[in-house]
Amino acid sequence: MSSDQQSNPLKKYVWCLVILNFFDGMLTYIGLSFGVINEANPLLVSLSPLALLGIKILLSCCLFSFLFTPFIEIQSRTWRYTLFFANLLYSGVLLLHLMWLIILFV
């Protein structure tokens, strides 16, 4: 393990979550704008596609800010597994969005 990974063990998991959240927001915006998907989150269903995109971008910025806090240096396996699981779930959602877009444009 490199020294950066030893001193910042959560960095790659947080980066991945930032990127996945951003792309989820972009694909959700595209899907809602074309009317091919519906928002499944009951807390966000009443918002416009642009408002949802804004919230997702804001959330990505908040997650990005974790990279500059002591949180990133936590040596806990629990946090690593939690972030890994969150990334795994987000990857599944992202694949679902990509399938919808392929169906839409092919």
C-alpha positions, 0 to 999 in steps of 0.5 A: 500500500502506498504512503498516500493510501496509508495516510488517507485510506478513505480517499479513493472511496470518497472520490468514487462517491463524488464522481458517481453522485455527479454522474447520477445527477447528470443522467437523472436530469437527462432521463427526467428531461426526456420523460423516460424515467421517474424520480424514485426518491419520495423526498425529491419526486416533487422537484424539477429536473434542474432542481434535482441536478442542482441538489446532486451537484451541491451534494457532490461538492459537499462530498468533495469537501470531505477530502480536505478534512480529517475524516479522510484519514480515519483508519476504520474498516467500518467506514471503508466497507460502508463507503465501498457498499455505497459506491457499489449501490451507486454503481448499480443505479448508474448502470440502470440509468445508462441502460435507460439511456441506451434504450432511449437513444438506440 
